[in-house]
Amino acid sequence: MEVNKEIDTRGLNCPLPILKAKKALTDMVSGELLRVVATDPGSMRDFQAFARQTGHELVEQTTAGADFVHVLKRR
């Protein structure tokens, strides 16, 4: 999977990872992929809700050690 942009939100708690992702997505074009790396366990459900509310596609959610990785496709 080729990601177009990645942001690191480790150490930030809700709602900051979502807000940073929202800002990053505004600078991207439709179909591009954004990877967000977070350490907040609540980000798993937060990004699911964000995708439902905004129409962006949540392509993948994984955990890697203490990191939660979310991949969103810009609508």
C-alpha positions as CSV (number, residue, x, y, z in Angstrom):
1,M,0.0,0.0,0.0
2,E,1.5,3.3,-1.1
3,V,0.8,6.0,1.5
4,N,0.9,9.6,0.3
5,K,1.3,11.3,3.6
6,E,2.0,10.2,7.2
7,I,1.5,12.1,10.5
8,D,2.9,11.2,13.9
9,T,0.5,11.9,16.7
10,R,2.2,9.8,19.4
11,G,1.7,11.2,22.9
12,L,-1.4,13.2,21.9
13,N,-4.8,12.3,23.3
14,C,-8.2,12.7,21.9
15,P,-9.2,14.9,20.0
16,L,-5.8,16.0,18.8
17,P,-5.0,13.0,16.5
18,I,-8.4,13.4,14.8
19,L,-7.9,17.2,14.4
20,K,-4.4,16.7,12.9
21,A,-5.7,14.1,10.5
22,K,-8.6,16.4,9.5
23,K,-6.1,19.2,8.7
24,A,-3.8,16.8,6.8
25,L,-6.7,15.5,4.7
26,T,-7.7,19.0,3.6
27,D,-4.3,19.4,1.9
28,M,-4.7,16.1,0.0
29,V,-6.6,15.2,-3.2
30,S,-9.3,12.6,-3.5
31,G,-8.1,9.0,-3.4
32,E,-4.8,9.7,-1.6
33,L,-3.9,7.8,1.5
34,L,-3.0,9.2,4.9
35,R,-1.3,7.1,7.6
36,V,-1.8,8.3,11.2
37,V,0.4,6.8,14.0
38,A,-1.1,7.3,17.5
39,T,-0.6,6.0,21.0
40,D,-4.0,6.8,22.4
41,P,-6.0,3.5,22.6
42,G,-9.2,5.5,22.1
43,S,-8.0,6.5,18.6
44,M,-9.2,3.1,17.3
45,R,-12.9,3.9,17.9
46,D,-12.3,7.7,17.3
47,F,-11.1,7.1,13.7
48,Q,-13.9,4.7,13.0
49,A,-16.4,7.4,14.0
50,F,-14.5,10.0,12.1
51,A,-14.6,8.0,8.9
52,R,-18.4,7.4,9.2
53,Q,-19.0,11.1,9.9
54,T,-16.8,12.6,7.2
55,G,-17.1,10.0,4.3
56,H,-13.4,9.3,4.2
57,E,-12.6,5.6,3.9
58,L,-10.9,3.9,6.8
59,V,-8.7,1.5,4.8
60,E,-6.8,-0.1,7.7
61,Q,-6.3,-0.1,11.4
62,T,-3.5,-2.0,13.0
63,T,-1.5,-2.1,16.2
64,A,2.3,-2.2,16.3
65,G,3.6,-2.4,19.9
66,A,2.3,0.7,21.7
67,D,1.3,2.3,18.4
68,F,-2.1,2.4,16.7
69,V,-1.9,2.9,13.0
70,H,-4.8,4.2,10.9
71,V,-4.9,4.5,7.2
72,L,-7.5,6.8,5.7
73,K,-8.4,7.4,2.0
74,R,-9.4,10.9,1.1
75,R,-12.9,11.1,-0.2
